[in-house]
Amino acid sequence: MLLAIDVGNTNIVFALCAGEEIVHRWRISTDGQRTADEYAVWLHQLMALEGVAMGSVDAAIISTVVPQTLFNLQRLCRKYFQVEPEIVAIGEIDLGLRIDLPNPAEVGADRLVNA
């Protein structure tokens, strides 16, 4: 399953996807100070309530407009799911999009994912 993490200014949405289907979805308030361990405990409990083992996650992708969350979300994926997450950002992943702006790096990850 794919663990998709979408960080917005207000909330972080975690979703487990099987193919193109979102199987489970959870939301937590965005906090740039939250650690990977805190995310792991919270997410582990929610997954257990749904009967999903953490070992069933075999891929992860992170989209964030809050840069201070990225380090700990990457650490969450590496330490607790043993996966290297894809990062949605200009130059990080080929989305097949041509960004026709003077400074493409300023396009927010949320807009890239929506496109």
C-alpha positions in Angstrom: 0.0 0.0 0.0 1.0 3.6 -0.6 1.1 6.0 2.3 0.3 9.4 0.9 1.0 12.4 3.1 -0.4 15.8 2.2 0.7 18.7 4.4 -1.3 21.9 4.3 -1.1 24.9 6.5 -3.9 23.8 8.7 -4.0 20.0 8.5 -1.9 17.0 7.5 -3.9 14.3 5.7 -2.5 10.7 5.8 -4.1 8.3 3.3 -3.5 4.6 2.6 -4.0 3.8 -1.1 -4.4 0.4 -2.8 -3.9 1.1 -6.4 -6.0 4.2 -7.2 -8.4 3.6 -4.3 -8.1 5.5 -1.0 -8.6 2.8 1.6 -8.2 4.8 4.8 -7.7 8.5 5.5 -6.8 10.4 8.7 -6.3 14.0 9.5 -4.1 15.7 12.2 -3.4 19.4 12.8 -0.2 20.7 11.2 2.5 21.3 13.7 6.1 21.9 12.5 7.4 20.8 15.9 5.8 17.3 15.9 8.4 14.5 15.8 8.6 11.4 13.7 7.9 9.4 16.9 4.8 11.3 17.6 3.5 10.8 14.1 4.3 7.0 14.4 2.4 6.5 17.6 -0.6 8.4 16.4 -0.6 6.7 13.0 0.1 3.2 14.4 -3.0 3.4 16.7 -5.3 4.6 13.8 -4.0 1.8 11.5 -4.5 -0.8 14.3 -8.1 0.4 14.7 -8.6 -0.4 11.0 -6.8 -3.7 11.2 -3.9 -2.5 9.0 -0.3 -3.5 9.8 2.4 -0.9 9.5 4.3 -3.5 7.4 1.6 -3.4 4.7 3.0 0.0 3.6 5.5 -0.5 0.8 5.7 3.1 -0.6 5.2 6.6 0.5 4.9 10.1 -1.0 4.9 13.5 0.7 3.5 16.7 -0.5 4.1 19.7 1.8 3.6 23.5 1.8 5.1 23.6 5.3 8.9 22.9 4.9 9.5 22.5 8.6 7.4 19.3 8.6 9.4 17.5 5.9 12.4 16.2 7.9 10.2 14.4 10.5 7.8 13.0 7.9 10.7 11.6 6.0 12.1 10.1 9.2 8.7 8.6 9.9 8.7 6.9 6.5 12.3 5.6 6.8 12.3 4.5 10.4 8.8 3.1 10.9 7.8 2.0 7.4 11.3 1.2 6.0 10.5 3.1 2.8 12.2 6.1 1.1 9.4 8.6 0.4 9.0 10.4 -2.9 8.9 14.2 -2.3 6.6 16.3 -4.5 8.5 19.4 -5.4 10.1 20.9 -8.5 13.2 19.0 -9.3 12.5 16.2 -6.9 10.0 14.1 -8.9 9.0 14.0 -12.5 5.3 14.9 -12.6 5.2 15.2 -16.4 4.3 18.9 -16.0 5.8 21.9 -17.7 5.8 24.8 -15.3 5.6 28.1 -17.3 6.6 30.5 -14.6 9.7 32.7 -14.1 10.6 30.7 -10.9 9.1 27.2 -11.1 10.6 26.3 -7.7 8.1 28.7 -6.0 5.1 26.6 -7.1 3.6 25.0 -4.0 3.4 21.2 -3.8 -0.3 21.4 -3.3 -0.7 23.1 -6.7 1.6 20.5 -8.3 -0.4 17.6 -6.9 -3.7 19.3 -8.0 -2.4 19.7 -11.5 
